């Protein structure tokens, strides 16, 4: 019989937004996570998705993922904590675009050791809203 892994408890909502903007979480990415606002750009969606990983908001991550590439679930590693997002560049992805890309470095702690994920992510509009399509991890 297969054992199902117990999900790691979500961390408490932070006061400051994990996305790197100098704003409170509740008024920044929290609005997108709660469905009170939609991302106006690919970069804003990238920031909100980073914050969703930081607070382990699986419903938002799945909602903001393109249906063709969306996994059935998001498996959060309880030993990994997302710390900081660094946007390295973005192309298109604005209010009048249908595609965009964001290159970023997401910093984390895993078992007390610092690390970073460097990725070039692609975003598209689906149903009028920005969604994550896919990404290429960079060395």
N, C-alpha and C positions, 0 to 999 in steps of 0.2 A: 504494500500500500504506500503510495507517495505521500510524503509529509509536506504540508503546506507551510511555508515560512511565515512566521508572524511578522506583519509589517512593523517597521520601526515607528515609534510615535513621532508625530510631527513636532518640530520645535515650536515654541510659543512665537506668535507673530512679533517680529522685531519692531522697535520704535522707528529706527531709521531704515529706509528702504535698501535692501541688499543690492539693487541694480546699479548703485553708484551715483545716482542723482542726489543732490542735497535736499531731500524731501522726506517726509514721514511716510512710512510704508502704507498706512491707511489711505493717504491721499494720493499716493503715487501708484505703484503696481498693485496694491491692494484693491483699488477701484476696478482694475481690469480683471483681477482674480475673482472678484465678487460679481462680475458681469455688469457693473454699473457704467462701464466705458469700454470702447474698443480701441485697439492700437491704431494710431494714425500713420504709422510708418513701420517699415521692416525693423529698423533699429529699436523702436519702442517695443515691438513685439519681442525682439531678442532680449531686451532688458527685463521685460515682464516674465519671460520664460526662465531666465536665470533666477529671478526672485522666486518663481514657483518651485524650481529645484531646491532653492535654499530653504523654503518653508514646507517643502514636500506636498505641494498642491497638485496631486495627480489629476483630478478632474479638469483643472485649467490646462495642464500640459496636454492632455488628450484632446481637449476642445480646440486648442490652438495648433494642432498637428494636422497636416493634410491627410485626408482619409486614405489616399493611395499608399502612404508610407507610415501611417500611424500604427504603433504596436497595440496589442490588446491591453497591455497594462504597463506601468512604469515601476520598475523594481528599484527602490531606494536602498542604497547601501547604508546601514546604520553607522558604520565606522567613518563615513565620508561626510564632511561638512563644507559646503560651498561658502567661501569667504568674501571674494571680491571679483568684480567684472571689469575688464579692461577692453574697451572698444578700440580696435586698431584701424578700422576703416569700414566704409559702407559705400555701395554703389546703388544708384536708383533707390527704389523702395519708398518713395515719397507719396504724397496724396494723389498724384496724377499718374503713378506707375502701376503696372500690374505684376511686376517682378522686382526683386531686390536681393542684395546679398550683404552680409555683415561678417567681417572678420573680427574675431575676438579672442581674448585669452581669459579663461575662467579659472580663478585661483581657488584652491581647496586645501583642506587638511584631511588626511586620512591616517587614522591611527597615530595622530600626533606629528605626522610628517607632511611638510608642505609640498604641493605639486601644482601643476597647471595643465589645463586642456586648451590647446590652440586649435581653433576650428574656423573654417570658412563655411558659413551657413547660407542656404538659399531659401528665400521666402517668395510666396506667390499670393495673389488674392484668390480666395475661394468663397463663393457666396457673398462677395463684396467685402470680406474681411481678410486681413493679413493672417497667413498661417505658415508654419514652418514646413518646408518641403523635405530638405535633406542637408547634409553637411559633410565636408571633407576634413578629417582631422589632419592637422599639420604637425610636422616634427619641430 
